[in-house]
Amino acid sequence: MKRINARCPLYDECGRKKCEYQFRELDCPYYWANARPDSEIPDQEAIRYEKRD
């Protein structure tokens, strides 16, 4: 099976057949809630860090 979002290490566990969040994974509720140190996307985590208050 072809991975639709090869950037996302959580793609296989989230269960989506089609990922609509490539290059904006922080908009994905599954990625936002489940990203952990071994499954983070560096550029997305940099954005998350900038958004923190």
Secondary structure, DSSP 8 states (H G I E B T S, - for coil): ---S-TT-TTHHHH--SS-S-TT-GGGSHHHHHH--GGG--HHHHHHHHHH--
